[in-house]
Amino acid sequence: MKAKSNILLVDDDTLYLYLMEHTIKQLTETLKVDTFTDGEQAVEFITKCTEENVELPDVIFLDINMPFLDGWGFLAEFKKLKTKIENNVNIYMVTSSMRDSDRKRAAEFEELSGYVIKPVNKVQLKEIFTKIYHENWQE
């Protein structure tokens, strides 16, 4: 695995961001975590990466309900940028919403790798990272 892979956390709940970043760092020190509190900031970050030819994060954990640009808006913007993206980006919708309508809407986005209900625990993170990094995953 690369020395510094990237994980992007996009959520307006700063306590959640802190806990997720802390949990990921407890699992491994090889993953670099960046955080944004709304989808608009995350889209700007990804746009800048594509313009500057910087490799995008391997994983994005994305909340649905956020101010300015919510998770759905982020996905729409990400879809527009897909032609400029070279590496595979795994996007997980991480939300407290258990509504069937949100699950169905999420299933319409081929860009999504999964739908995870908060709170995300270490076991779930290990499963996600093992799926993405395969045998290169190291705790």
N, C-alpha and C positions, 0 to 999 in steps of 0.2 A: 504494500500500500504506500501511496505517496507520503512523504514526511508530514505534510500539512494538508490534509483534505479539508474541504469546507462544508460546514453545516450552516444553513441559514434558517433562523427562527424569525417568523413574522407574526406578531401578536401584539395587541394593544395593552395587554395585561403585563405590567413590568415585573410583578411578583412571579408570574408564570415563567417569563423569560429568564429571570434569575434562577429559578428552580430547575428549569430544563437545562440551562447552560451548566449549572452545578452538577446535575445528574450525569450529563454527557461526559463532563470532565472526570467524574468518579469512575466512569466506565473505561475511559481511555484518555491518554494525553496526546494521541496522534491526530485528533480531529480539532481543527480550528473552527470556532463558533462565532458567527456574526449575527447580530440581532437588529430588527427594525420594528417599530411600533405601529406601522401601518403599511398597507400594500403599495401606496404611492412611493414611499421611500425605497421599498424593495425593488419596484420596477425601475426606478432611477438607477439603483445599484446594478441591476442586471443589464440595463441599457448601456451603462458606462463600461461594464465588463466586455460587452460585445463590441463596442466602439474601440476599446483599447486592446482588444484581442487577449483578454485575461480569461483564464479558465473559470467557468461558473461553478457554483457549489455543486457537490455531488447530491446533496439532499436539502430539500426545503420543507420545513414544517410550517404549514400555513393555517392560520385561523380564518374562520368565515366572517365573523362580525367584528369589524374594525372601522374607525372613522376614516374619512377622506376616501380611501379606496379599499373596499372589503376584499375578502378572499376570492369571490366570484369575479370582481373587476380585475384583480391581479391575474387570475387565470386567463381572462380575455386578452389582457395586454401581453402576457407571456406567450400566448398562442401566436400573436402578431410577430413576436421576436424570434420564433422558433427557427426560421430559415437562416438566421445569423448565428445560431447556437450549434457548436460542434460537438461538445461532450454531452453525455446522457445525464439529464437532471431528473432525479426522483423526487416528485412532489407528493407530500402526504398532507391531506386535509386533516388538521388536528382541531377538534371542536368539542364543545359541550353539547352540541345539538344532536339529539337522537331522533329528530323528525325524519320520517320517511321521505318527505319532499326534498330535504337536503341531501339525503343519501342518493335518491334518484337523480337529482341534479348533478351531483358529484360524478355519478356513473357516466354521465354524458361527456365528461372531459377525458379524452384519451391521455392527456398530459398527467393525470393523477395516477400515482402508484398505489394509493391506499387512502382509506378513511378511518381515522383513529379517534376514539372518544377520550376526552380528557378525564382525569389526569393520566398522562403517559407515564408508565413505570419503567424501571430498569430492564425487566424481562422483555417488554415490548420493544424497547430501544435496541437491545441485543439482537432480537429477531430481525428487526429492520436492517441493522448494520451488517449482520451476517448475510442477509439476502442480497444486499448491495455489494458488499466487498468480498463475499464468498470466503475462500480459504485465506485471503489476505487480511481478514479481520483479526485484529489483535487487541485484547483488552489491556 
